[in-house]
Amino acid sequence: MDQNHKPVPPAQWTNKIDCPRAATLVPGGKLPLCTVKDEDFAKLIRQLHMSVEVSYFDPLGKWQSLVVTFFDDDLLLTPARGRLPSFVLNTFEALSLTWNFLRFRGLFKKGRP
């Protein structure tokens, strides 16, 4: 994706990168997801803070994805977050977020004169 969060057409990048496929990784295993063959394209990726979406199956067979956003000398991994599988867990999560928000807000009120 480009800096406007629009997909970049495959014709613009498929011949500039090499992406090996891996069936599975052992726990703790490492494998490069992608290698950029064109140095000018690599610079453009960092300058425009482009993102790459990586899709995979977790150990339970559930489809997951994460987004890798590139910066000048760094990167940011953003995992996709799904909803919890039941009404009770979703309710508990909502109550927990509300409680933490109110506690956090209370900390700021206590600090004021």
N, C-alpha and C positions, 0 to 999 in steps of 0.2 A: 504494500500500500504506500502511496505517496504521502506527503505532509498534509494533504487535504483528506486523507483517509479514503481515497479512491483506489481501486485495484489498478495495478500497472499491467497492461496487456502482455501476455506471454511472449509475443513477438519481440518485445523490447528487452527481455531478460533471459530467455531460455538458452541462447547461444553464448551467454556471458558467464554462466555459472555451471558448476558440476555438483549434482546432488546424488550421492550413493544411497541406495535403499538398504535398509536393515530389517530383517524379519523380526528379530528380537534382540534385546540387550540383556546381558546378565546383570544382576544387581550390582550397582557400583560401576558398571561398564561405561565406557565413553566411546563416542563415535561422532566425527564431524557431520553436522547436518547438511552443510553446503560449503563449497569452496568457490569464491569469486575469481574467475580467470582473467577478467578485464580490470586492470588497476584504475582506469578512469571511472568505470562503473562503481567500483568499490568506494572511491572518493565521493561520487554522487550520492550513494546510499547514505553515507555519514553526513554529508552536507545538508541533505533534505530530510534527515531523520526518518528515513523510510522504515517500514515495519514488514515483518515476514510472519505469516500465520503458519504454525506447525500443528498438524493434526496427528493424533496417535490413539492407540487403544491402551487403556491402563491395564494393570494385572487382572482386573475383574472383567475385562472385555468391554468396558464402557468407552465410547468415543469421547475423547477429550481434545482440547486444543489450547495452545498458548500463543501469545504474540511476542515476538522479539523486535524491539525498537532499537535502532542503532543511533548512537550519538558520535561525536568526534572521536573520543578514545574510550568510549564506554558503551554499554548496552543495558536495556531494561527488559526484564521478562515479566509478562503479565499473564497469569493463568486465567483461563475462563472459569467462571464460578457458576455452578448450577444451583438450583434450589434444592433444599433438603427433601428427602423422599416422602415425608408424611406431614399431615396437618399439625400434629403435636410438635414435631421438631421445628417446623416453620414458625409456629406460635411461640415456642420457647426462644428461638433466635430473635424474633421481633421484640419480645419482652426484654431480652438481654440487651439488645441494642438500645432500646428506649431507656432502660435503667442506667446503662453506661453513659448515655447522652445526658440524662438528668444529673448524674453524679459529676460529670465533666463540667456542666454548666454551673453547678453549685460551687465548684472549686474557684471559678472566676468571680462569682458573687462574693465569696468569703474574702477574696483578695482586695476588694474595693473598699474605700473608706466609708 
